[in-house]
Amino acid sequence: MTSSATKLALPPSVLLGDAKDLLKRLTRVVSDNPTAPLIVDASALHDFDSSVLAVLLECRRLAQASHREFVLRDAPPRLHQLAGLYGVAGLLGIEAPAVEMAQPA
């Protein structure tokens, strides 16, 4: 019997002051569903700093520790850029958006 996916939705804001409590909540949800693939929905995320990367990397680590898939969905472009800047885009399964070439006028 296969387990359905564990789906986590990030809140609209993840700043340094929010990260510790958010990580505790996410860890509890992940621990309650130890075999299901872990899908993190970042579509609501709009106000964040680099602490969101630490939260996402820990979620990924928890998924890997229990041999489950980690999927990050609907990451906003700024999160792509931040993950690329810190060199963790590949770990999170996202790629920084391509830089558009300026077109001559």
C-alpha positions in Angstrom: 0.0 0.0 0.0 1.4 3.4 -0.9 1.1 6.5 1.2 -0.3 9.7 -0.2 2.0 12.6 -0.3 2.7 14.8 2.7 1.8 18.4 1.6 3.2 21.4 3.4 2.2 24.9 2.5 4.6 27.7 3.4 3.0 30.8 4.9 3.1 34.2 3.0 6.0 35.4 5.3 9.1 33.5 6.4 11.6 35.8 8.1 14.3 35.1 10.6 11.9 35.5 13.6 9.5 33.0 12.0 11.9 30.3 10.9 12.4 28.4 14.2 8.6 28.0 14.9 7.8 27.2 11.3 10.6 24.5 11.3 9.2 23.0 14.5 5.7 22.8 12.9 7.0 21.4 9.6 9.2 18.8 11.4 6.1 17.6 13.4 4.1 17.2 10.2 6.9 15.3 8.5 7.4 13.1 11.5 3.7 12.2 11.6 3.9 10.9 8.0 7.3 9.2 7.7 6.9 7.4 4.4 4.9 9.7 2.2 6.7 11.9 -0.4 7.2 15.4 0.9 5.7 18.2 -1.2 6.3 21.8 -0.2 4.0 24.4 -1.7 5.7 27.9 -1.8 3.0 29.6 -3.9 1.8 31.9 -1.1 5.4 32.9 -0.2 6.0 36.6 -0.8 7.9 38.1 2.2 11.0 36.2 3.0 14.7 36.3 3.7 17.5 33.7 3.6 16.1 31.9 6.6 13.5 30.3 4.3 16.4 28.5 2.6 17.4 26.9 6.0 13.8 25.8 6.5 13.6 24.2 3.1 17.0 22.6 3.4 16.0 21.0 6.7 12.7 19.7 5.2 14.8 18.2 2.4 17.2 16.6 4.9 14.3 15.2 6.9 12.8 13.7 3.7 16.1 12.2 2.7 16.7 10.8 6.2 13.5 8.7 5.8 14.3 7.8 2.1 11.4 9.9 0.7 11.2 12.3 -2.2 11.3 16.0 -1.6 9.5 18.3 -4.0 9.4 22.1 -3.9 6.5 23.5 -5.9 5.5 27.0 -7.1 8.6 28.8 -5.8 8.4 32.5 -6.6 11.1 33.9 -8.9 12.8 35.8 -6.0 13.2 32.4 -4.2 14.8 31.0 -7.3 17.2 33.9 -7.3 18.0 33.7 -3.6 18.6 29.9 -3.8 20.9 30.5 -6.8 22.8 33.2 -5.0 23.4 30.8 -2.1 24.2 27.9 -4.4 21.4 25.7 -3.1 19.0 25.8 -6.1 20.0 22.4 -7.2 19.6 20.9 -3.8 16.0 22.3 -3.6 15.2 21.1 -7.1 14.8 24.6 -8.5 16.9 26.5 -10.9 17.6 30.2 -10.9 15.6 31.9 -13.8 17.7 32.6 -16.9 18.9 36.2 -17.2 17.2 37.8 -20.1 19.4 39.4 -22.7 18.7 43.0 -23.4 17.3 43.5 -26.9 18.7 46.4 -28.9 16.2 49.2 -29.4 
